[in-house]
Amino acid sequence: MSRSLQEYHERWQKATREWELSEIVEDPDLTNESCIIFESAHSTPMGEGAIALPDFGDAICWYRYYRVPSELEPPEPQEHSSAGDVILPLGLEILERRWEHRRPKLTNDQLRKRCAAAEQALDDLLAEFVQQGYQVEMIKRLQEIVNNSLLDFELHEVYVLSKDLDALLSSLGNPLADYDAYETEQEAEAHAPAVDLNNPEHRAALKERIWMVGR
């Protein structure tokens, strides 16, 4: 169901303010409008995965209201306290140090300008999406805004159902394939039924596959 521009903004403002992102991000039931994004973080391999959102407008808002401010809003000044320091496992600590070494060194003013520019570009794209509906070229624009703005996370792929279902399955594999019944993956997928988004069991299987990739 399409929403107005105001509804998108109010919904995500409320979700981020009240920490209810899971109600949107964990799309309860894939539909013919669902949007699946693949992203990763330079700082940690645990940041890599897939996220299912209700539609392309929500994918825009994921970055507008969550990723961009999380990365680009200058941190509040805090008093240093060694007693409160978080001790990371050695492997994660090494990764974090490597990323901090490569991370661009920006002043708070530079971060604010970068954040404001990204938010405005995402607001413009969301307004265009609401007015015109989804257009294929909007994916490239979203990737450019995100990847030219964020310092850590990178947006790799965006799939909008149902147009991109075949491309999504090419990446994830057919969730209906019975790999235990055949000697090779190719045989299992060749004998698997085609995914039908109108079938609730098929949608559930696809959602589970996306969830597994995202964890």
Z-matrix of the N, CA and C atoms (Angstrom, degrees):
N
C 1 1.461
C 2 1.525 1 109.21
N 3 1.322 2 116.64 1 129.17
C 4 1.457 3 121.13 2 -178.21
C 5 1.528 4 109.85 3 -73.05
N 6 1.337 5 115.43 4 148.69
C 7 1.461 6 121.33 5 179.01
C 8 1.512 7 109.50 6 -122.60
N 9 1.307 8 115.79 7 159.32
C 10 1.457 9 120.88 8 176.89
C 11 1.518 10 109.14 9 -77.92
N 12 1.325 11 115.84 10 165.13
C 13 1.469 12 121.09 11 178.73
C 14 1.526 13 110.01 12 -59.56
N 15 1.320 14 116.53 13 -43.45
C 16 1.458 15 120.76 14 179.78
C 17 1.523 16 111.24 15 -62.38
N 18 1.326 17 116.87 16 -38.68
C 19 1.470 18 120.30 17 -179.74
C 20 1.526 19 111.64 18 -64.81
N 21 1.338 20 116.43 19 -40.23
C 22 1.470 21 119.07 20 176.70
C 23 1.526 22 110.32 21 -60.13
N 24 1.343 23 115.98 22 -50.34
C 25 1.462 24 119.82 23 -176.91
C 26 1.524 25 111.36 24 -62.93
N 27 1.313 26 117.30 25 -45.85
C 28 1.462 27 120.25 26 -177.75
C 29 1.523 28 111.21 27 -65.36
N 30 1.326 29 116.48 28 -39.33
C 31 1.467 30 120.66 29 -179.09
C 32 1.523 31 111.15 30 -62.67
N 33 1.341 32 116.02 31 -46.07
C 34 1.459 33 119.46 32 -176.99
C 35 1.521 34 112.25 33 -77.45
N 36 1.321 35 117.65 34 -31.62
C 37 1.460 36 119.35 35 174.77
C 38 1.520 37 110.18 36 -62.38
N 39 1.318 38 116.31 37 -42.71
C 40 1.462 39 121.11 38 178.64
C 41 1.531 40 110.54 39 -65.87
N 42 1.337 41 116.90 40 -43.90
C 43 1.464 42 121.15 41 -177.76
C 44 1.522 43 111.58 42 -62.19
N 45 1.317 44 117.28 43 -43.27
C 46 1.466 45 120.08 44 -179.48
C 47 1.525 46 111.45 45 -75.08
N 48 1.309 47 116.67 46 -34.51
C 49 1.471 48 119.88 47 179.68
C 50 1.524 49 111.24 48 -67.47
N 51 1.327 50 116.27 49 -38.85
C 52 1.458 51 121.06 50 -175.90
C 53 1.525 52 112.59 51 -103.01
N 54 1.338 53 116.90 52 10.63
C 55 1.469 54 122.57 53 179.05
C 56 1.526 55 111.41 54 53.52
N 57 1.333 56 115.16 55 51.79
C 58 1.459 57 120.90 56 179.00
C 59 1.530 58 111.12 57 -116.94
N 60 1.315 59 116.23 58 33.54
C 61 1.467 60 120.42 59 -177.33
C 62 1.520 61 112.14 60 -60.00
N 63 1.317 62 117.11 61 -33.24
C 64 1.466 63 119.83 62 -176.73
C 65 1.522 64 112.10 63 -61.50
N 66 1.326 65 116.96 64 -25.60
C 67 1.461 66 119.57 65 179.98
C 68 1.529 67 111.51 66 -69.04
N 69 1.329 68 116.63 67 -22.07
C 70 1.462 69 120.68 68 178.44
C 71 1.521 70 110.61 69 -101.89
N 72 1.334 71 115.34 70 -46.57
C 73 1.464 72 119.88 71 -174.59
C 74 1.521 73 111.41 72 -65.98
N 75 1.321 74 116.92 73 -42.71
C 76 1.459 75 119.48 74 178.53
C 77 1.526 76 108.60 75 -82.46
N 78 1.333 77 114.78 76 69.19
C 79 1.464 78 122.16 77 -178.07
C 80 1.532 79 109.16 78 -48.39
N 81 1.341 80 118.37 79 112.40
C 82 1.467 81 119.98 80 -171.01
C 83 1.523 82 114.53 81 -64.01
N 84 1.317 83 117.29 82 -26.03
C 85 1.463 84 119.19 83 -177.41
C 86 1.519 85 109.34 84 -152.87
N 87 1.317 86 117.12 85 113.83
C 88 1.459 87 120.17 86 179.19
C 89 1.522 88 109.99 87 -57.89
N 90 1.319 89 115.62 88 144.07
C 91 1.463 90 121.25 89 178.56
C 92 1.518 91 108.95 90 -132.66
N 93 1.315 92 116.30 91 -177.50
C 94 1.463 93 121.07 92 177.42
C 95 1.526 94 112.29 93 -73.44
N 96 1.339 95 117.98 94 2.42
C 97 1.461 96 121.68 95 177.86
C 98 1.530 97 112.27 96 -118.27
N 99 1.322 98 117.51 97 -3.65
C 100 1.468 99 120.39 98 -176.12
C 101 1.525 100 111.27 99 -59.66
N 102 1.316 101 115.09 100 150.75
C 103 1.463 102 122.03 101 -179.38
C 104 1.521 103 108.75 102 -125.49
N 105 1.329 104 116.02 103 127.71
C 106 1.464 105 121.59 104 -179.56
C 107 1.518 106 108.73 105 -114.12
N 108 1.333 107 115.96 106 126.26
C 109 1.461 108 120.46 107 -179.84
C 110 1.528 109 109.90 108 -115.19
N 111 1.327 110 115.65 109 146.28
C 112 1.464 111 122.79 110 175.02
C 113 1.524 112 107.36 111 -117.12
N 114 1.324 113 115.98 112 122.53
C 115 1.456 114 120.84 113 -179.08
C 116 1.519 115 110.45 114 -137.94
N 117 1.312 116 115.68 115 164.05
C 118 1.461 117 120.48 116 176.68
C 119 1.518 118 109.01 117 -147.42
N 120 1.337 119 114.98 118 161.39
C 121 1.458 120 121.37 119 178.91
C 122 1.521 121 109.63 120 -114.49
N 123 1.316 122 116.44 121 140.23
C 124 1.463 123 120.83 122 177.79
C 125 1.527 124 110.69 123 -69.86
N 126 1.325 125 116.59 124 -30.06
C 127 1.459 126 120.51 125 -171.74
C 128 1.517 127 113.76 126 -78.00
N 129 1.340 128 118.14 127 -23.92
C 130 1.458 129 119.77 128 -177.25
C 131 1.518 130 111.05 129 -155.85
N 132 1.334 131 118.33 130 138.34
C 133 1.465 132 120.61 131 176.94
C 134 1.523 133 112.15 132 -66.57
N 135 1.341 134 117.60 133 -18.34
C 136 1.455 135 120.54 134 178.99
C 137 1.520 136 112.26 135 -72.43
N 138 1.342 137 117.35 136 -9.71
C 139 1.451 138 120.44 137 178.65
C 140 1.514 139 113.36 138 -85.97
N 141 1.331 140 116.95 139 0.74
C 142 1.459 141 120.38 140 -176.71
C 143 1.523 142 110.13 141 -90.70
N 144 1.338 143 116.57 142 136.73
C 145 1.459 144 118.20 143 177.19
C 146 1.513 145 113.31 144 166.74
N 147 1.323 146 114.41 145 -174.60
C 148 1.463 147 122.69 146 -178.38
C 149 1.520 148 109.31 147 -113.94
N 150 1.325 149 115.67 148 145.12
C 151 1.456 150 121.96 149 179.29
C 152 1.522 151 108.34 150 -131.91
N 153 1.329 152 117.06 151 131.11
C 154 1.463 153 122.05 152 177.12
C 155 1.521 154 109.21 153 -100.12
N 156 1.317 155 115.97 154 127.64
C 157 1.460 156 122.14 155 179.59
C 158 1.529 157 109.45 156 -123.62
N 159 1.334 158 118.10 157 156.34
C 160 1.467 159 120.26 158 -174.89
C 161 1.528 160 114.51 159 -58.72
N 162 1.334 161 118.53 160 -37.49
C 163 1.467 162 119.77 161 177.20
C 164 1.527 163 109.69 162 -160.99
N 165 1.325 164 116.46 163 -179.13
C 166 1.459 165 121.19 164 -176.27
C 167 1.527 166 111.32 165 -64.44
N 168 1.327 167 117.03 166 -34.34
C 169 1.458 168 119.85 167 177.25
C 170 1.516 169 111.80 168 -60.93
N 171 1.322 170 116.46 169 -37.28
C 172 1.461 171 120.01 170 177.66
C 173 1.521 172 111.43 171 -70.76
N 174 1.327 173 117.24 172 -30.67
C 175 1.464 174 120.15 173 175.06
C 176 1.525 175 110.15 174 -64.11
N 177 1.322 176 116.62 175 -41.42
C 178 1.464 177 120.33 176 175.88
C 179 1.524 178 110.10 177 -61.01
N 180 1.340 179 115.90 178 -45.00
C 181 1.466 180 120.56 179 -177.97
C 182 1.522 181 112.46 180 -68.15
N 183 1.326 182 117.88 181 -28.54
C 184 1.468 183 121.39 182 176.17
C 185 1.526 184 109.96 183 -56.10
N 186 1.318 185 116.04 184 -41.71
C 187 1.453 186 119.92 185 178.88
C 188 1.533 187 111.23 186 -82.65
N 189 1.321 188 116.71 187 -38.30
C 190 1.476 189 119.99 188 -178.35
C 191 1.531 190 111.49 189 -62.91
N 192 1.306 191 117.03 190 -42.19
C 193 1.465 192 119.76 191 -172.23
C 194 1.532 193 114.37 192 -106.74
N 195 1.324 194 116.88 193 -10.73
C 196 1.468 195 117.45 194 -178.97
C 197 1.519 196 112.77 195 -121.56
N 198 1.318 197 118.16 196 -66.96
C 199 1.459 198 119.90 197 -173.51
C 200 1.535 199 112.68 198 -63.58
N 201 1.325 200 117.59 199 -48.30
C 202 1.464 201 120.20 200 -175.49
C 203 1.530 202 111.62 201 -62.25
N 204 1.337 203 119.49 202 -54.24
C 205 1.471 204 117.31 203 178.84
C 206 1.526 205 113.29 204 -64.97
N 207 1.338 206 117.22 205 -32.79
C 208 1.465 207 119.53 206 179.78
C 209 1.519 208 111.55 207 -62.90
N 210 1.329 209 116.33 208 -37.10
C 211 1.462 210 120.40 209 -177.49
C 212 1.525 211 113.89 210 -90.57
N 213 1.334 212 116.58 211 -34.55
C 214 1.454 213 118.93 212 -166.00
C 215 1.527 214 115.46 213 -108.05
N 216 1.327 215 117.96 214 -15.71
C 217 1.456 216 117.72 215 175.99
C 218 1.522 217 108.86 216 -73.74
N 219 1.333 218 118.03 217 127.48
C 220 1.474 219 119.88 218 -178.56
C 221 1.526 220 111.09 219 -57.15
N 222 1.323 221 117.09 220 139.92
C 223 1.465 222 119.84 221 -179.55
C 224 1.515 223 111.57 222 -69.71
N 225 1.319 224 115.03 223 150.85
C 226 1.459 225 119.73 224 175.45
C 227 1.528 226 109.26 225 -69.81
N 228 1.322 227 117.18 226 139.24
C 229 1.478 228 118.93 227 178.43
C 230 1.518 229 110.42 228 -63.92
N 231 1.345 230 115.18 229 134.90
C 232 1.452 231 120.87 230 -179.08
C 233 1.518 232 109.75 231 -131.75
N 234 1.334 233 114.60 232 146.45
C 235 1.456 234 118.87 233 175.42
C 236 1.518 235 109.11 234 -74.24
N 237 1.314 236 116.04 235 136.24
C 238 1.461 237 120.07 236 -179.31
C 239 1.525 238 109.90 237 -74.67
N 240 1.300 239 114.93 238 133.19
C 241 1.468 240 120.12 239 177.94
C 242 1.517 241 108.10 240 -140.15
N 243 1.304 242 116.49 241 110.99
C 244 1.463 243 119.99 242 -178.16
C 245 1.516 244 111.72 243 -63.01
N 246 1.330 245 117.52 244 -27.70
C 247 1.461 246 120.69 245 -179.31
C 248 1.520 247 111.13 246 -67.46
N 249 1.350 248 116.21 247 -25.77
C 250 1.458 249 119.19 248 -177.80
C 251 1.512 250 113.99 249 -99.39
N 252 1.334 251 116.37 250 3.10
C 253 1.452 252 119.37 251 -179.21
C 254 1.526 253 110.74 252 -64.48
N 255 1.335 254 114.51 253 141.84
C 256 1.457 255 119.79 254 177.90
C 257 1.522 256 108.96 255 -88.30
N 258 1.312 257 117.13 256 126.80
C 259 1.463 258 121.90 257 179.84
C 260 1.526 259 108.22 258 -94.33
N 261 1.336 260 116.17 259 116.71
C 262 1.456 261 121.43 260 -179.09
C 263 1.528 262 110.30 261 -91.79
N 264 1.345 263 116.94 262 152.38
C 265 1.472 264 119.48 263 170.33
C 266 1.525 265 109.33 264 -57.06
N 267 1.332 266 116.46 265 151.18
C 268 1.460 267 121.32 266 -173.16
C 269 1.527 268 112.16 267 -54.29
N 270 1.345 269 117.46 268 -44.91
C 271 1.459 270 120.31 269 -177.95
C 272 1.517 271 112.15 270 -61.75
N 273 1.341 272 116.98 271 -43.70
C 274 1.463 273 120.58 272 179.50
C 275 1.526 274 111.02 273 -69.61
N 276 1.323 275 116.47 274 -34.32
C 277 1.454 276 119.53 275 178.78
C 278 1.532 277 110.69 276 -64.82
N 279 1.334 278 116.63 277 -40.11
C 280 1.468 279 120.55 278 178.17
C 281 1.523 280 110.19 279 -64.10
N 282 1.358 281 116.61 280 -44.61
C 283 1.456 282 120.43 281 178.76
C 284 1.516 283 111.04 282 -60.67
N 285 1.337 284 116.41 283 -43.05
C 286 1.454 285 119.97 284 -179.17
C 287 1.521 286 111.00 285 -63.92
N 288 1.327 287 117.21 286 -40.93
C 289 1.463 288 120.13 287 179.14
C 290 1.523 289 111.53 288 -64.78
N 291 1.342 290 115.49 289 -40.79
C 292 1.465 291 119.09 290 179.23
C 293 1.527 292 110.36 291 -63.06
N 294 1.356 293 114.93 292 -41.80
C 295 1.467 294 117.63 293 -179.46
C 296 1.521 295 110.81 294 -67.63
N 297 1.316 296 118.19 295 -43.15
C 298 1.454 297 120.52 296 179.56
C 299 1.527 298 111.11 297 -61.30
N 300 1.343 299 116.25 298 -30.85
C 301 1.468 300 120.01 299 178.25
C 302 1.523 301 110.68 300 -69.81
N 303 1.353 302 117.10 301 -36.65
C 304 1.465 303 121.03 302 -177.98
C 305 1.528 304 112.71 303 -88.89
N 306 1.321 305 117.23 304 -18.84
C 307 1.461 306 121.65 305 -175.05
C 308 1.527 307 110.01 306 -63.59
N 309 1.340 308 117.57 307 134.93
C 310 1.463 309 119.86 308 177.63
C 311 1.530 310 111.40 309 -59.27
N 312 1.298 311 116.41 310 137.42
C 313 1.460 312 121.02 311 -179.91
C 314 1.523 313 108.75 312 -91.48
N 315 1.325 314 116.35 313 105.44
C 316 1.453 315 121.77 314 -177.24
C 317 1.514 316 110.29 315 -116.73
N 318 1.332 317 115.25 316 143.88
C 319 1.458 318 119.53 317 175.36
C 320 1.526 319 109.14 318 -75.31
N 321 1.327 320 116.53 319 167.18
C 322 1.453 321 120.06 320 178.12
C 323 1.527 322 111.77 321 -60.65
N 324 1.331 323 116.89 322 -38.08
C 325 1.466 324 120.18 323 177.58
C 326 1.520 325 111.05 324 -64.24
N 327 1.320 326 117.27 325 -40.61
C 328 1.459 327 120.74 326 177.94
C 329 1.525 328 111.29 327 -65.50
N 330 1.332 329 116.38 328 -39.01
C 331 1.461 330 120.33 329 177.14
C 332 1.527 331 110.77 330 -63.42
N 333 1.328 332 116.85 331 -43.50
C 334 1.471 333 120.54 332 -179.35
C 335 1.522 334 111.05 333 -62.86
N 336 1.327 335 117.09 334 -42.35
C 337 1.457 336 120.77 335 179.61
C 338 1.521 337 110.97 336 -65.82
N 339 1.306 338 116.01 337 -42.04
C 340 1.468 339 120.81 338 179.05
C 341 1.527 340 110.32 339 -63.91
N 342 1.330 341 115.66 340 -41.92
C 343 1.462 342 121.14 341 179.13
C 344 1.526 343 110.92 342 -64.23
N 345 1.331 344 116.92 343 -47.15
C 346 1.464 345 120.90 344 -178.69
C 347 1.525 346 111.19 345 -62.77
N 348 1.330 347 117.22 346 -40.39
C 349 1.459 348 120.66 347 179.86
C 350 1.528 349 110.95 348 -65.65
N 351 1.324 350 116.52 349 -42.09
C 352 1.468 351 120.42 350 179.32
C 353 1.519 352 110.93 351 -65.43
N 354 1.331 353 117.26 352 -43.84
C 355 1.464 354 120.49 353 179.90
C 356 1.521 355 111.28 354 -62.79
N 357 1.328 356 116.56 355 -40.15
C 358 1.467 357 119.18 356 179.10
C 359 1.525 358 111.39 357 -66.12
N 360 1.325 359 117.04 358 -41.65
C 361 1.467 360 120.75 359 179.00
C 362 1.526 361 110.81 360 -63.70
N 363 1.330 362 116.97 361 -39.49
C 364 1.463 363 120.66 362 178.61
C 365 1.522 364 111.17 363 -70.58
N 366 1.335 365 117.12 364 -37.25
C 367 1.467 366 120.48 365 175.33
C 368 1.528 367 110.61 366 -60.63
N 369 1.328 368 116.22 367 -42.54
C 370 1.467 369 120.60 368 179.86
C 371 1.524 370 111.04 369 -64.46
N 372 1.328 371 116.35 370 -42.49
C 373 1.462 372 120.12 371 179.85
C 374 1.523 373 110.62 372 -66.19
N 375 1.319 374 117.27 373 -40.20
C 376 1.468 375 120.40 374 178.60
C 377 1.522 376 110.63 375 -63.60
N 378 1.336 377 117.45 376 -42.81
C 379 1.461 378 120.72 377 178.59
C 380 1.527 379 110.73 378 -61.54
N 381 1.316 380 115.88 379 -40.64
C 382 1.463 381 119.98 380 178.68
C 383 1.526 382 111.08 381 -65.59
N 384 1.339 383 116.18 382 -40.42
C 385 1.461 384 120.00 383 178.18
C 386 1.534 385 111.17 384 -62.05
N 387 1.320 386 116.72 385 -43.25
C 388 1.468 387 120.68 386 -179.67
C 389 1.525 388 110.67 387 -64.49
N 390 1.319 389 117.24 388 -38.69
C 391 1.462 390 121.71 389 -177.45
C 392 1.526 391 112.46 390 -75.00
N 393 1.328 392 116.89 391 -41.82
C 394 1.457 393 121.01 392 -170.89
C 395 1.526 394 114.30 393 -105.87
N 396 1.339 395 116.80 394 -15.13
C 397 1.451 396 118.86 395 -171.37
C 398 1.517 397 109.75 396 82.46
N 399 1.316 398 115.76 397 173.64
C 400 1.459 399 120.06 398 -177.41
C 401 1.515 400 112.23 399 -67.51
N 402 1.331 401 115.43 400 132.19
C 403 1.460 402 123.40 401 174.01
C 404 1.527 403 108.12 402 -125.37
N 405 1.328 404 116.56 403 140.33
C 406 1.466 405 120.79 404 -174.55
C 407 1.527 406 112.63 405 -54.47
N 408 1.331 407 117.26 406 -39.72
C 409 1.461 408 120.07 407 -176.60
C 410 1.533 409 112.81 408 -66.66
N 411 1.331 410 117.28 409 -14.11
C 412 1.462 411 119.94 410 179.50
C 413 1.526 412 111.94 411 -67.07
N 414 1.327 413 116.74 412 -26.90
C 415 1.470 414 119.65 413 178.07
C 416 1.524 415 110.28 414 -61.55
N 417 1.325 416 116.54 415 -47.39
C 418 1.460 417 120.14 416 -179.57
C 419 1.522 418 111.10 417 -62.05
N 420 1.321 419 116.66 418 -38.61
C 421 1.465 420 119.69 419 179.41
C 422 1.519 421 110.84 420 -65.91
N 423 1.327 422 116.79 421 -41.12
C 424 1.459 423 119.46 422 177.97
C 425 1.522 424 110.37 423 -62.76
N 426 1.323 425 117.11 424 -44.70
C 427 1.471 426 120.13 425 179.05
C 428 1.527 427 110.92 426 -61.03
N 429 1.315 428 117.56 427 -41.64
C 430 1.464 429 120.56 428 -179.36
C 431 1.520 430 111.52 429 -64.85
N 432 1.327 431 116.41 430 -43.61
C 433 1.469 432 119.53 431 179.43
C 434 1.524 433 110.20 432 -61.64
N 435 1.330 434 115.63 433 -48.95
C 436 1.458 435 120.66 434 -176.52
C 437 1.524 436 111.29 435 -65.01
N 438 1.314 437 116.50 436 -50.54
C 439 1.464 438 119.98 437 -172.55
C 440 1.525 439 112.98 438 -74.74
N 441 1.324 440 117.48 439 -20.53
C 442 1.462 441 120.57 440 175.93
C 443 1.532 442 112.13 441 -89.54
N 444 1.338 443 116.34 442 -7.95
C 445 1.461 444 120.14 443 -175.99
C 446 1.518 445 112.69 444 -110.54
N 447 1.329 446 117.08 445 -47.84
C 448 1.455 447 120.03 446 -175.93
C 449 1.524 448 111.63 447 -72.74
N 450 1.311 449 115.05 448 152.46
C 451 1.461 450 121.14 449 -179.05
C 452 1.515 451 112.42 450 -99.54
N 453 1.316 452 116.37 451 -26.61
C 454 1.462 453 120.66 452 -175.09
C 455 1.522 454 111.35 453 -112.71
N 456 1.323 455 117.17 454 -62.27
C 457 1.456 456 120.41 455 -176.40
C 458 1.525 457 112.12 456 -74.52
N 459 1.334 458 113.65 457 147.74
C 460 1.466 459 120.87 458 178.22
C 461 1.525 460 109.29 459 -131.29
N 462 1.309 461 115.94 460 133.35
C 463 1.463 462 121.93 461 178.94
C 464 1.525 463 108.62 462 -92.39
N 465 1.328 464 116.15 463 117.59
C 466 1.462 465 120.94 464 -175.69
C 467 1.535 466 112.85 465 -94.76
N 468 1.326 467 116.35 466 -55.58
C 469 1.459 468 120.04 467 -174.92
C 470 1.519 469 110.37 468 -134.35
N 471 1.330 470 114.74 469 149.64
C 472 1.463 471 122.05 470 175.65
C 473 1.516 472 107.54 471 -134.08
N 474 1.323 473 116.18 472 126.11
C 475 1.465 474 121.39 473 178.61
C 476 1.529 475 108.69 474 -121.31
N 477 1.320 476 115.62 475 125.57
C 478 1.466 477 121.03 476 178.55
C 479 1.520 478 108.03 477 -110.59
N 480 1.325 479 115.43 478 118.79
C 481 1.462 480 119.68 479 179.11
C 482 1.528 481 109.38 480 -79.12
N 483 1.322 482 117.14 481 152.56
C 484 1.451 483 124.98 482 0.96
C 485 1.540 484 112.23 483 -94.50
N 486 1.331 485 116.55 484 -0.29
C 487 1.456 486 121.03 485 -175.64
C 488 1.528 487 112.14 486 -60.05
N 489 1.315 488 116.45 487 -35.76
C 490 1.462 489 120.40 488 -174.23
C 491 1.523 490 112.75 489 -101.87
N 492 1.326 491 117.62 490 18.50
C 493 1.462 492 120.18 491 -176.86
C 494 1.521 493 111.81 492 -59.74
N 495 1.325 494 118.23 493 -46.57
C 496 1.467 495 121.01 494 -178.95
C 497 1.523 496 111.16 495 -60.99
N 498 1.322 497 116.42 496 -42.50
C 499 1.463 498 119.94 497 179.48
C 500 1.527 499 110.73 498 -65.66
N 501 1.330 500 116.92 499 -38.69
C 502 1.459 501 120.75 500 178.25
C 503 1.527 502 111.00 501 -63.85
N 504 1.334 503 116.35 502 -44.48
C 505 1.467 504 120.36 503 179.85
C 506 1.525 505 111.50 504 -66.88
N 507 1.323 506 116.31 505 -31.19
C 508 1.461 507 119.71 506 176.51
C 509 1.525 508 110.52 507 -63.68
N 510 1.319 509 116.01 508 -31.74
C 511 1.458 510 120.86 509 179.39
C 512 1.527 511 112.21 510 -83.04
N 513 1.339 512 116.26 511 -41.88
C 514 1.467 513 120.87 512 -174.79
C 515 1.512 514 114.17 513 -91.54
N 516 1.338 515 116.75 514 -24.46
C 517 1.457 516 120.66 515 -169.60
C 518 1.517 517 110.29 516 89.36
N 519 1.315 518 116.68 517 161.52
C 520 1.457 519 121.52 518 -179.37
C 521 1.535 520 109.21 519 -77.96
N 522 1.340 521 118.17 520 116.73
C 523 1.467 522 119.92 521 -177.54
C 524 1.526 523 113.08 522 -69.93
N 525 1.339 524 117.53 523 -9.20
C 526 1.464 525 121.16 524 -179.70
C 527 1.526 526 112.37 525 -94.50
N 528 1.312 527 116.64 526 -3.60
C 529 1.467 528 120.05 527 -178.01
C 530 1.530 529 110.46 528 -71.11
N 531 1.337 530 115.74 529 137.12
C 532 1.466 531 122.07 530 177.92
C 533 1.531 532 108.07 531 -98.94
N 534 1.318 533 115.72 532 90.78
C 535 1.459 534 120.57 533 -173.63
C 536 1.527 535 112.44 534 -70.73
N 537 1.323 536 117.15 535 -21.62
C 538 1.467 537 119.95 536 179.47
C 539 1.527 538 112.40 537 -76.28
N 540 1.316 539 116.65 538 -18.73
C 541 1.464 540 120.10 539 -174.93
C 542 1.528 541 112.80 540 -88.58
N 543 1.326 542 117.49 541 -8.72
C 544 1.469 543 120.47 542 -175.80
C 545 1.524 544 110.14 543 -132.23
N 546 1.303 545 115.94 544 159.47
C 547 1.456 546 120.97 545 -175.75
C 548 1.524 547 112.40 546 -75.34
N 549 1.333 548 117.21 547 -31.60
C 550 1.463 549 120.02 548 -177.94
C 551 1.525 550 110.44 549 -127.45
N 552 1.335 551 115.28 550 158.44
C 553 1.458 552 120.73 551 176.85
C 554 1.522 553 110.63 552 -62.31
N 555 1.341 554 115.65 553 -37.20
C 556 1.464 555 119.69 554 -178.63
C 557 1.525 556 111.07 555 -62.03
N 558 1.335 557 116.01 556 -41.66
C 559 1.463 558 119.65 557 178.90
C 560 1.533 559 110.79 558 -65.76
N 561 1.315 560 116.35 559 -43.50
C 562 1.465 561 120.45 560 -179.04
C 563 1.518 562 111.22 561 -61.22
N 564 1.327 563 116.48 562 -43.39
C 565 1.460 564 119.82 563 -178.72
C 566 1.521 565 111.57 564 -72.85
N 567 1.330 566 116.62 565 -31.09
C 568 1.464 567 119.77 566 178.34
C 569 1.526 568 111.54 567 -67.01
N 570 1.327 569 117.22 568 -30.84
C 571 1.463 570 121.66 569 -178.36
C 572 1.532 571 112.93 570 -95.66
N 573 1.324 572 116.86 571 -2.50
C 574 1.465 573 120.15 572 -178.52
C 575 1.523 574 110.13 573 -76.97
N 576 1.323 575 117.91 574 145.89
C 577 1.467 576 120.06 575 175.72
C 578 1.524 577 110.88 576 -68.01
N 579 1.303 578 116.47 577 154.73
C 580 1.463 579 120.90 578 177.22
C 581 1.527 580 109.42 579 -69.92
N 582 1.314 581 116.45 580 141.47
C 583 1.461 582 121.08 581 179.17
C 584 1.519 583 109.41 582 -71.93
N 585 1.324 584 115.65 583 126.46
C 586 1.457 585 123.08 584 179.53
C 587 1.521 586 108.27 585 -116.27
N 588 1.330 587 117.55 586 111.55
C 589 1.462 588 120.73 587 -177.23
C 590 1.524 589 113.16 588 -67.72
N 591 1.332 590 116.58 589 -12.01
C 592 1.459 591 119.70 590 175.71
C 593 1.531 592 111.70 591 -83.19
N 594 1.334 593 116.21 592 -8.59
C 595 1.456 594 121.60 593 179.64
C 596 1.531 595 108.74 594 -96.50
N 597 1.340 596 118.81 595 116.81
C 598 1.468 597 120.50 596 -176.91
C 599 1.528 598 113.58 597 -60.35
N 600 1.342 599 117.89 598 -32.36
C 601 1.467 600 119.88 599 178.38
C 602 1.526 601 110.54 600 -68.93
N 603 1.320 602 116.60 601 -37.59
C 604 1.457 603 120.18 602 177.87
C 605 1.532 604 110.26 603 -66.74
N 606 1.333 605 116.48 604 -41.61
C 607 1.467 606 119.92 605 178.92
C 608 1.526 607 110.77 606 -62.96
N 609 1.322 608 116.18 607 -40.71
C 610 1.463 609 120.19 608 179.91
C 611 1.529 610 110.96 609 -64.35
N 612 1.326 611 116.46 610 -40.92
C 613 1.466 612 120.25 611 179.61
C 614 1.525 613 110.93 612 -65.35
N 615 1.327 614 116.26 613 -41.14
C 616 1.463 615 120.33 614 179.00
C 617 1.519 616 110.45 615 -67.40
N 618 1.320 617 117.16 616 -40.65
C 619 1.469 618 120.50 617 178.94
C 620 1.523 619 110.13 618 -62.48
N 621 1.317 620 117.61 619 -40.45
C 622 1.463 621 120.92 620 178.80
C 623 1.523 622 110.72 621 -64.23
N 624 1.338 623 117.08 622 -40.02
C 625 1.466 624 120.24 623 178.91
C 626 1.536 625 110.11 624 -64.17
N 627 1.312 626 116.96 625 -42.69
C 628 1.463 627 120.60 626 177.73
C 629 1.527 628 110.39 627 -62.70
N 630 1.326 629 116.22 628 -42.83
C 631 1.459 630 121.19 629 179.46
C 632 1.523 631 111.27 630 -61.02
N 633 1.339 632 117.24 631 -40.15
C 634 1.457 633 121.03 632 -179.79
C 635 1.524 634 110.86 633 -66.41
N 636 1.323 635 117.04 634 -39.20
C 637 1.465 636 120.42 635 178.43
C 638 1.514 637 110.54 636 -68.01
N 639 1.326 638 115.80 637 -31.83
C 640 1.458 639 119.70 638 -176.71
C 641 1.510 640 114.29 639 -81.12
N 642 1.332 641 118.27 640 -0.44
C 643 1.465 642 120.45 641 -177.12
C 644 1.530 643 111.32 642 -113.62
